[in-house]
Amino acid sequence: MVGLDEAEVERVLRAGLLECDCGGRLRPWGWARERGVRRAGGDEDRRSPRRTRCSACGRTHVLLPADSLVRRRDAVGVIGAALTARATGSSIAKVAARVVGVAFATVRGWLRRLAVVAEGVRARFTVLAHDLDPQLGPIRTTGSAVGDAVEAIGLAARAAALRLGPVDAWQFAASASAGRLLCNTRRL
């Protein structure tokens, strides 16, 4: 996960400041295929993410901007709004009706996936919130696993903002989960 400023990402990449999981340095290695990212209201942003290759292990990586999730076409803010609405008790049909330009089945898929990974998300973001703000007390329960997960994300984002400066909660969640917040191919 990288920031949204393409020029800054390119500068950091060329300076050799991005690391692979193995500890090696990432180097420029072309561009990934163009893809569309749907924004609120159904508008689409077309982009070709930067591709890199590790100088140590040779693995390739696609640098995913912080406004995206792995294997998801919609911006994390759009998905986050739907998850928040569900956490407050809205039905799947009501949540889907609020998300303009996204099919009902897609929204239902996000919500079902969060229900499956909610406990792991809650645990990870609860630990992260307390790491960022050791003075943070216990996180209150909401009565649902999805609500507890969204609450933990919100508190971790708030702790990050207090410690590091302004941060979008859902972009923080995407970055903190390495884009795997709702990933169905790996655990969080």
C-alpha positions in Angstrom: 0.0 0.0 0.0 1.3 3.4 -0.9 0.0 7.0 -0.8 -2.2 8.7 -3.3 0.4 11.2 -4.6 1.8 9.4 -7.6 4.8 11.7 -8.0 5.8 11.1 -4.3 5.4 7.3 -4.7 7.6 7.4 -7.8 10.3 9.5 -6.0 10.3 7.1 -3.0 10.4 4.1 -5.3 13.3 5.4 -7.3 15.2 6.4 -4.2 15.0 2.7 -3.1 13.0 3.5 0.1 10.3 0.9 -0.4 10.9 -2.6 1.0 9.7 -6.1 0.0 8.4 -8.5 2.6 11.8 -10.1 2.5 13.6 -6.9 3.4 14.9 -6.3 -0.1 14.5 -3.0 -2.0 11.7 -2.5 -4.5 12.7 -1.2 -7.9 10.6 0.1 -10.8 9.4 -2.6 -13.1 6.8 -1.1 -15.4 3.1 -0.7 -14.9 0.2 -3.0 -14.1 -2.8 -3.2 -16.4 -5.2 -0.3 -16.4 -8.1 -0.7 -14.0 -11.1 1.4 -13.0 -11.8 2.4 -9.4 -15.4 3.4 -8.8 -15.9 6.5 -6.6 -19.0 7.7 -4.7 -21.8 8.4 -7.1 -20.6 5.9 -9.6 -17.8 7.9 -11.2 -14.8 5.9 -12.3 -11.1 6.8 -12.0 -8.9 4.9 -14.5 -5.3 4.2 -13.5 -2.4 1.9 -14.1 -0.7 1.2 -10.8 3.1 1.0 -10.6 4.7 -2.5 -10.7 7.9 -3.2 -8.9 10.4 -6.0 -8.5 12.4 -6.9 -5.4 16.1 -6.6 -5.9 16.7 -9.4 -3.4 14.1 -12.1 -4.0 12.9 -11.2 -7.5 9.2 -11.1 -6.6 7.0 -8.6 -8.3 4.5 -6.3 -6.6 1.8 -3.9 -7.6 1.8 -0.7 -5.6 -1.8 -0.3 -4.6 -2.9 3.2 -3.6 -4.3 3.7 -0.1 -7.8 4.4 -1.5 -8.1 0.8 -2.8 -8.5 -2.7 -1.5 -7.1 -5.9 -3.0 -9.4 -7.5 -5.6 -12.1 -4.8 -5.1 -13.1 -2.4 -7.9 -14.7 0.2 -5.6 -12.8 2.8 -3.6 -12.3 2.0 0.0 -14.4 5.1 1.0 -17.4 3.7 -0.9 -17.0 0.3 0.7 -16.4 1.8 4.1 -19.6 3.8 4.0 -21.5 0.6 3.3 -19.8 -1.2 6.1 -20.5 1.6 8.5 -24.2 1.7 7.5 -24.4 -2.1 8.1 -22.7 -1.7 11.5 -25.3 0.8 12.6 -28.0 -1.8 11.9 -29.2 -1.0 8.3 -30.4 -4.0 6.3 -28.4 -5.2 3.3 -31.1 -3.8 1.0 -31.0 -0.3 2.6 -27.2 -0.3 2.5 -27.2 -1.3 -1.2 -29.8 1.4 -2.0 -27.4 4.1 -0.5 -24.4 3.0 -2.6 -25.1 4.6 -6.0 -23.7 2.9 -9.1 -22.8 -0.4 -7.4 -24.8 -3.6 -7.9 -26.8 -5.1 -5.0 -24.8 -8.3 -5.3 -21.5 -6.5 -5.0 -22.6 -4.7 -1.8 -24.0 -7.9 -0.4 -20.6 -9.5 -1.1 -18.8 -6.9 0.9 -21.1 -7.2 3.8 -21.0 -11.0 3.8 -17.2 -10.9 3.6 -17.0 -8.5 6.5 -19.3 -10.8 8.5 -16.8 -13.7 7.9 -13.7 -11.7 8.8 -15.2 -9.4 11.5 -13.6 -11.0 14.5 -10.1 -11.0 13.0 -10.6 -7.3 11.9 -11.8 -6.4 15.3 -8.8 -8.1 17.0 -6.2 -6.6 14.7 -7.5 -3.0 14.8 -8.1 -3.2 18.6 -4.4 -4.1 19.1 -3.4 -1.4 16.6 -5.6 1.2 18.4 -3.9 0.4 21.7 -0.4 0.4 20.1 -1.1 3.9 18.7 -2.7 5.2 21.9 -1.6 3.3 25.1 -4.0 5.4 27.2 -7.0 4.1 25.2 -9.4 2.3 27.5 -11.4 -0.8 26.7 -13.3 -0.6 23.4 -17.1 -0.9 24.0 -19.0 -3.6 22.3 -21.8 -2.8 19.9 -23.7 -6.1 20.1 -22.6 -7.3 16.7 -19.4 -8.6 15.3 -19.6 -6.3 12.3 -20.3 -3.3 14.6 -17.4 -4.2 16.8 -15.1 -4.5 13.8 -16.1 -1.1 12.4 -15.8 0.5 15.9 -12.3 -0.9 16.2 -11.3 0.5 12.8 -12.7 3.9 13.8 -10.8 4.0 17.1 -7.6 2.9 15.5 -7.9 5.6 12.8 -8.7 8.2 15.5 -5.6 7.1 17.5 -3.5 7.3 14.3 -4.8 10.7 13.5 -4.0 11.9 17.1 -0.5 10.5 16.9 0.4 11.0 13.2 -1.8 13.8 11.9 -5.0 13.8 9.8 -5.9 10.5 8.2 -9.0 9.2 6.4 -10.3 6.4 8.5 -11.0 4.0 5.6 -7.7 4.8 3.8 -6.0 4.1 7.1 -7.9 0.8 7.3 -6.8 -0.1 3.8 -3.1 0.7 4.5 -3.1 -1.0 8.0 -4.5 -4.2 6.4 -2.2 -4.0 3.4 -5.3 -3.8 1.2 -6.7 -7.1 2.6 -9.5 -5.7 4.7 -12.1 -7.8 2.7 -9.7 -10.1 0.9 -11.1 -13.5 0.3 -7.8 -15.1 -0.7 -5.7 -14.5 2.5 -6.3 -13.9 6.1 -6.1 -10.3 7.4 
